[in-house]
């Protein structure tokens, strides 16, 4: 049995993702829990005018909770605006990108399918 952990987000180092340095903190992975279904729990930071360009998560559904900011969520050939407290549900394999109109922060949860 794995032991519980308490971490403070401010103590987690920044890392790069989608070609943007210092844009994510990985808070938990499958190594931290008993289930094999969790890929990661992360906190993302996207500065105004920055883009997490087109990508997909072939083996993972993803849930995105907007904590701050507003911008555009692009899915395949569609675009929707996101804002504070929106939840974006991103099915696996779907090509998507996120464009920040304002400085934005998110929680992401990736679940293995």
C-alpha positions, 0 to 999 in steps of 0.5 A: 500500500502506498502512503499518502502525501501532502505537497504544496503547489508552490514547492513543486518545480516548473517544467516545460510542456508543448514547447513552452518552458515553465508552463506546468507543474506535475502534482501527481502521477500514477506512481503516487496512487494505486490505480493505473488509470491516472496519468497525471494531475498537473497545474498549467500556466499559459501567459497572455498571447502564448499557445499550447499548439496542436497536440493530442493525448492518444491514450488519455482522456483529459479534464481541464478546469480553468482557474484563471483567465480567458482564451480560446480552446480549439478542437479539430475544426471548432473553436470555443472561448474559455473563461474562469471556472469552465471545465473542458472535457477533452476525449482521447485522440482529439487534436486540440490547442489552447490560446491564452487571451489573458494570463491563464491557469488550469488544473489538468487531469489525464485518465488512461483509457 
